[in-house]
Amino acid sequence: MRVIGLIGLVWGVAATLLGVAGGVAMLVAHEWLASVAREMFSQQYLQALENADFRRTGAVVLWIQAGIALVLFVGSAQLLRLRPIGWRLMMTYAVLAIAWAVVDRFVLDTRVYERYRQSLNLQSRERPAPRLLPGYLFPLLVSYFLTRPKIAELYGQDWFVRED
């Protein structure tokens, strides 16, 4: 549980800070964001940053991800302290992260992002599998290990442990 807790702490704080800062930059400092990331973004994306709806959508997406990361951070801290709330928060994180991955892939990508790709002439971006793997794998590992009977019992989740 220490490994999961430590990974969660590092990942949670980094993703929370980057998500909040990125969302703010999308709304109030998009010129600065475009100038800093000129090497990373395509010319079409830099032009899309001039669209207020595109920036608002990007900020909301980043803040939702930051909220999920905040649950991960707090849950990890409490998990390391062996508090029952840590178990519940980490399970909440796992459910939220998996649900968000499904929503991102099957709703946002096909509906919201597609609208921007068409109206702002953005190219469809293929997401490389190795980059996505930790985002899908970690919540699955968290849910697997936390639902082991001895671990659930350690965190006072007796209701979760089946009596066979």
N, C-alpha and C positions, 0 to 999 in steps of 0.2 A: 504494500500500500504506500510505502514511502516513495517508491519510484513514480507511481501514478500521481501522488500528491506533489512531488517536486516538479514533475513535468507540467502538471496543471498550474502550479504557481507561476512558473516562468512563462508558459504559453499564455496563461490568463492575463497576467499583467501586461505583457507585450501587446497582445491582441486588443486589450481594452484601450490602452494608450494610443495605439496606432489607429484604431477605429474612431475614437473620439476626435483625435487630432485630424484625421483624414476627413471626417464629416464636417468639421469646422472649416478646414481648408477648402472643401468643395463649395461651401456656401459663401464665406467671407473673404477668402484669399485665393480664389481660383486663378488669378493672374500670377500670383507667387507660385502656386502649385504647378502651373503650366511652365513657368520659367525654370523651376528646379528640376522637373521631370521631363524636360524637353527631349532628352536622349532616350527615355524609356517609352514615351508615348508616340503613336503615329500622328501625322499631321491632321488626319481626320478627327482623332480623339481630342487633340488640342483645340480644334475648332468647335467640337461638340461641347467643350467646357464653357463656351460662351453662351450656351443655351441654359436658361434658368431652370427649366423643368428637369433637364438631364442632371444638373448639379443637385437639385433637391432630391431626386430619386437616389442618386449616388450617396448623398449624405444619410438618408433614411436607411439604406441598406447597410452602410458602414456602422451606423448607430445600433441597429438591430444586432449585428455581429458583435459589436462592443458589449452590448447587454448580455449576450450569451457568454462572452468571454469573462465578464464580471462575475457571473454565476459560477463559472469554472474557477476563477481566482479565489473567491470567498469559500466555495465548496472545498477546494484543495487545502486551503489554510485550516479549515475546520476538520477535514479528513485527517490531516497530519496531527491534529490535537486530539484525535480519537473521539470527536463529538458526534452524536447521532445526526445533528443537523448537517454535518459534512457529508454523510452518506446520502441524505435526502437531496442536498444541493447537487452533489455529483451525479446522482441519478436524474435529477431535473436537467442538468447540463447535457447529459447523454441523450435524453429524449429531445430536448430543444435543438441540439446540434444535428442530430439525424433528421429531424423534421425540417430544419432549415436547409440542409443539403438537398432534400427532396424538393422543397419549394423552390430553391434556387435553380435547380436543374430543370424541373418540369413545369414551373409556373413562370418565374421571372425570366428565364432564358427564352422561353417560347412566346411569351406575351409581352412583357415589359421591355426587355432588352431588344427584342425583335422590332418593336415599334421604333425605338431609337436607331437601330441599325438602318432601317428603311428611311426614316425622315432625316437623319443626320449623315447618311452615307457612310456608316461605320462598317468595317469588315467584321464578319463573324469571327470570334476568337475561339480557337480550339484550346481547351484547357488540357495541358499535359497530365497524364495519369500520375506520374511520380509526385507532382506538386499537390495533387488532390488527395493522394493516399493518406497522409497523416490526418487530414481533416475528417476523413471518413473512418479511419482505423481507430484513432484514439477514443472517440465516444463508444465505439463497439467494444473495445478492450475494457474501458471503464465499466460499462454495463455488465460485461461478462464477469469480471473479477469481483465487482461489488455484489453480485447476486449469488456468489458462492455461499453456501449455508454458514460456514464458520466466519466468514467476513461479515455477513449481514448480522449474525449474532453478536460479533465483537462490537458492532456499532449500535447495538440495542434495537435492532430491527427484527425482534422475535416474531412479529406478525408475518414477516416475509418468509421465514423458515418453515418449510412444510413438515408436518408431523406424519411420517409414514409408518 
